[in-house]
């Protein structure tokens, strides 16, 4: 018997993103950020490409994987008429490394902690 895994519709993008760590208890955004590119967006999460994975001696993936201390705080820049920036809180769920546009990069799969339906609708246009 074969099992099937349903995957949400994925939207290919190239959105500029700034990734920081957020303290779960206080909601405070910790100092520093890493610039990246969101290349894949779905109802439940995104794939973000980063050239720098360490931020102030904290690993962006491992610091937010099943952590009770930090979330990812992601600011996206879009070209819509309503807003130029969208803030997203997410958790890391997978990571790998590879090449992107001739550079060594880290790919992080992030799961949204709140629904991003408005942004998803905007990206589908």
Buried (B, 14 or more C-beta within 10 A) or exposed (E): EEEEEEEEEBBEBEBEBBBBBBEBEEEEBBEBBBEBBBBBBBBBBBBBBBEBBBBEEBBBBEBBBEEEEBBBBBBBEBEEEEEEEBEBBBBBBEBEEEEBEEEEBBBBBBBBBEEBEEBBEBBEE
